[in-house]
Amino acid sequence: MPETAVTDLPAAAPGSKSEQAYQAIKARIVEGTYTPGYRLVLGTIAKDLGFSVVPVREAIRRLEAEGLVKFERNVGATVAGIDPTEYLYTMQTLSIVEGAATALSAPLIDAVAIARARAVNEEMRECLEHFNPVRFTQLNQDFHSVLFEHCPNPHILDLVHRGWNRLAALRSSTFRFVPGRARESVAEHEGLLQLIESGADPDTIEKAARQHRAATLDAYLAQAKHQ
């Protein structure tokens, strides 16, 4: 495989071995099974998945194009590290656009959606007992999706989706590094729901949503500085 970056690779056909290998390897990277710097040995992965080397090679080339994998001279394919600066910029941007989207969505969120969000938040609360940062992060996105998906401005909503996708590409589960933040996040979620239920003004909701996101970023930065 070449050591130069690969771009604009087409996705494999759904259900193909290449697609299955891609999904399997990406899941292990996102979940932290393959940590930054982990060497991706094609033969070993192919044997583990029960495939030939060819679909695994194709999958890794796709992951390189997405920035999840990089090639190092004399080493080969390895899992790329998380760029802290990119994480900072992504979280700062997301706090702004998601706050706006949540405020615009609020008048359109009905009692059924509120109940769904509250049920997800309760599952997050239960997750705290046997903490799984990856599962918690998935639930966190489900919760916030209920709050921002009603946004009537498609441009703002697109920016929110881009932010979440960028976080996924960074494999960022902040809660893995600052698990104490998870409990605070659940409490803040309930506060957001109460603001929406009570018909609070958009500025108040937007500020609360932005502060909620900023608090997670601040916790991460404080932990990174300490380390």
HELIX and SHEET records of a PDB file:
HELIX    1   1 LYS A   17  GLU A   31  1                                  15    
HELIX    2   2 LEU A   42  LEU A   49  1                                   8    
HELIX    3   3 VAL A   53  ALA A   65  1                                  13    
HELIX    4   4 PRO A   84  SER A  105  1                                  22    
HELIX    5   5 ALA A  106  LEU A  108  5                                   3    
HELIX    6   6 ALA A  111  CYS A  127  1                                  17    
HELIX    7   7 PRO A  133  PHE A  148  1                                  16    
HELIX    8   8 PRO A  154  ALA A  169  1                                  16    
HELIX    9   9 THR A  174  PHE A  177  1                                   4    
HELIX   10  10 GLY A  180  GLU A  197  1                                  18    
HELIX   11  11 PRO A  202  HIS A  226  1                                  25    
SHEET    1   A 2 VAL A  69  GLU A  72  0                                        
SHEET    2   A 2 GLY A  76  VAL A  79 -1                                        
END                                                                             
